[in-house]
């Protein structure tokens, strides 16, 4: 059984069919640069080009990640694409353009769902919080394998009055040239607050910096175990495809 996953980012639109039994890509990932004028129509045309590249049956569903919340199929606000996306019914737009069933999902939610279904959180029941450390802090909350979408926990205000991602994202570490120990102290504030509010059974940490997880994760003192993500740069594609298959 297969579905197609498409990952829309500020610099590239990439996708592949996914083997839903294994969570592996069923063909080499195909990527096209995001157009400079990343309007809804321009992006929809490129998504269609990526999907058509694989020449698969029109009944195979498509899951598409977006760098924004998706509320009942609509983009309420957008940061990394053209402002004209605000208020767009993205699922309707893409379903009509692709002429096949299409699901739109927040990019962090897709990556988190992939980790639960195939990656570092596979087999974990209860509450899993997946976070991505990058330019900001993305979040995906999964409870008993059911996604609670659009949590946006990177914008949580901490007890020190700072926004979580403005205080402890990977970008902040780089900008302030923080050592691993200094950065871990900031992460401790963030994850302690997440633990206090959500009491998860497991934390998963993704983003490019997770490749160096041994430098900072052991420095955190939490009740729940915390692990690095397993799927790396395929997580968005895989999660979007699986969510589309499970939802449509």
C-alpha positions in Angstrom: 0.0 0.0 0.0 1.3 3.4 -1.0 0.6 7.1 -0.6 2.4 10.2 -1.8 4.0 12.6 0.6 4.9 16.2 -0.4 7.0 18.5 1.8 6.6 22.2 1.0 9.3 24.4 2.4 10.6 27.9 1.9 13.4 26.8 -0.4 12.2 23.5 -1.9 9.1 21.4 -2.7 10.0 17.7 -2.5 8.1 14.5 -2.5 8.0 10.7 -3.1 5.6 7.8 -2.9 5.9 6.0 0.5 5.6 2.3 1.3 3.1 2.5 4.2 4.1 -1.0 5.4 7.7 0.1 6.1 7.7 3.9 6.1 10.4 3.9 3.5 10.4 5.9 0.3 9.2 3.7 -2.6 11.1 5.9 -5.2 13.9 8.5 -5.1 12.8 11.8 -3.7 12.0 14.4 -6.4 12.6 18.1 -5.6 11.9 21.4 -7.3 12.9 24.8 -5.9 10.1 26.8 -4.3 9.2 29.6 -6.7 10.4 33.1 -5.7 6.8 34.3 -5.9 5.4 31.4 -3.8 1.7 32.2 -4.4 -0.9 29.5 -4.0 -1.3 28.9 -7.7 2.5 28.8 -8.3 3.0 26.4 -5.5 0.0 24.2 -6.5 1.5 23.9 -10.0 4.8 22.7 -8.6 3.1 20.2 -6.3 1.3 18.9 -9.3 4.6 18.6 -11.2 6.1 16.6 -8.3 3.1 14.3 -8.1 3.0 13.8 -11.9 6.7 12.9 -11.9 5.8 9.6 -10.3 3.0 8.7 -12.7 0.9 6.8 -10.1 -2.8 5.9 -10.1 -5.1 8.8 -9.5 -6.7 7.0 -6.6 -3.5 7.1 -4.5 -3.9 9.8 -1.9 -1.5 12.7 -1.4 -0.4 14.3 1.9 1.1 17.7 1.8 3.0 19.4 4.6 2.9 23.2 5.1 5.1 25.5 7.2 1.9 26.8 8.9 -1.1 25.6 11.0 -3.9 24.0 8.9 -7.3 24.6 10.5 -10.1 22.6 8.8 -8.1 22.6 5.6 -7.4 26.4 5.7 -4.1 28.3 6.2 -4.9 30.9 8.9 -1.5 32.6 8.7 1.9 31.9 7.0 5.5 32.8 7.7 7.7 31.2 5.1 5.6 31.4 1.9 3.8 34.3 0.1 1.4 36.3 2.3 -1.4 35.6 -0.1 -1.7 32.1 1.4 -3.5 33.5 4.4 -7.1 32.3 4.5 -6.6 29.9 1.5 -8.5 26.6 1.6 -5.4 24.7 0.8 -6.9 21.2 0.7 -9.6 22.3 -1.7 -7.0 24.1 -3.9 -4.7 21.1 -4.1 -7.4 18.5 -4.4 -8.8 20.3 -7.5 -5.4 21.0 -9.0 -4.2 17.4 -8.5 -7.6 15.8 -9.2 -7.0 13.2 -6.4 -7.7 13.0 -2.6 -5.3 15.4 -0.8 -4.7 16.2 2.8 -2.8 19.2 4.1 -1.0 19.1 7.4 1.4 21.2 9.4 5.0 20.2 8.7 6.0 19.5 12.4 2.8 17.4 12.8 3.7 15.3 9.8 7.2 14.7 11.1 6.0 13.8 14.5 3.4 11.4 13.3 6.1 9.6 11.2 8.2 9.2 14.3 5.3 7.5 16.1 4.4 5.2 13.2 7.9 4.3 12.0 10.6 6.0 14.0 11.9 6.7 17.5 8.4 6.6 19.1 7.1 3.4 17.4 5.3 1.2 19.9 5.0 3.9 22.5 1.5 4.3 23.9 0.3 7.2 25.9 1.5 10.8 25.2 4.4 11.5 22.9 5.7 15.1 22.3 7.9 15.4 19.3 9.8 18.7 18.9 12.0 20.0 16.1 14.8 22.3 16.9 15.7 24.6 14.0 15.0 28.2 13.1 12.1 27.9 15.7 10.7 25.1 17.8 8.1 22.9 16.0 5.9 20.6 18.0 3.7 17.6 17.4 1.6 16.1 20.2 0.4 12.5 19.7 -1.8 10.7 22.3 -2.4 7.0 21.9 -1.2 7.3 18.3 -3.8 10.1 17.6 -2.4 13.4 16.4 -3.5 16.6 18.2 -2.8 19.0 15.4 -1.4 22.6 15.4 0.0 22.8 18.9 2.6 25.5 18.1 4.4 24.9 21.4 7.4 26.8 20.2 5.4 30.0 21.0 4.8 29.0 24.6 5.7 31.8 27.0 8.1 30.5 29.6 8.1 31.4 33.3 11.0 33.8 32.6 8.8 35.7 30.2 10.6 34.5 27.0 9.0 32.7 24.1 10.3 29.2 24.0 11.7 29.3 20.4 13.1 32.8 20.9 15.0 31.6 24.0 16.2 28.1 23.0 15.9 27.2 19.3 18.9 25.9 17.4 19.1 29.2 15.6 19.4 31.0 18.9 22.3 28.7 19.9 24.1 29.5 16.7 23.4 33.3 16.8 24.6 33.6 20.4 27.4 31.1 19.9 26.3 29.1 22.9 28.2 26.0 24.0 26.3 22.7 24.4 26.1 23.1 28.2 24.8 26.7 28.0 22.3 25.8 25.4 21.2 22.7 27.4 20.4 25.0 30.3 18.0 26.9 28.1 16.5 23.7 26.7 16.0 22.5 30.3 13.7 25.5 31.0 11.7 24.7 27.9 11.3 21.0 28.3 10.7 21.3 32.0 7.7 23.5 31.2 6.5 21.1 28.5 6.7 18.3 31.1 4.9 20.3 33.7 2.0 21.1 31.4 1.7 17.8 29.4 3.3 15.0 31.4 4.3 13.1 28.3 5.5 9.5 28.4 8.2 10.3 25.8 10.0 13.2 24.2 11.4 13.0 20.7 13.8 15.7 19.5 14.3 16.3 15.7 15.8 19.0 13.5 19.2 19.0 12.0 20.9 19.5 15.4 19.5 16.1 16.5 22.4 14.5 14.7 24.5 15.8 17.6 22.0 14.8 20.2 24.7 13.1 22.4 26.1 16.6 23.0 23.0 18.0 24.7 20.2 15.5 25.4 22.2 13.7 28.2 22.5 17.1 30.0 18.7 17.4 30.4 17.1 16.3 33.6 13.5 15.2 32.9 11.2 12.5 34.2 10.2 11.2 30.8 12.8 9.7 28.5 14.0 11.9 25.7 15.3 10.5 22.4 16.6 11.9 19.1 14.4 11.5 16.0 15.1 8.6 13.7 13.7 9.5 10.3 15.6 12.7 9.7 14.9 14.5 6.4 12.3 12.0 5.2 10.0 12.5 8.2 7.7 15.1 6.7 7.2 13.2 3.5 6.5 9.9 5.3 4.2 11.4 7.9 2.2 13.3 5.3 1.7 10.2 3.3 0.7 8.1 6.3 -1.7 10.8 7.5 -3.3 11.0 4.1 -3.8 7.2 3.9 -5.2 7.1 7.5 -7.5 10.1 7.0 -8.8 10.1 3.4 
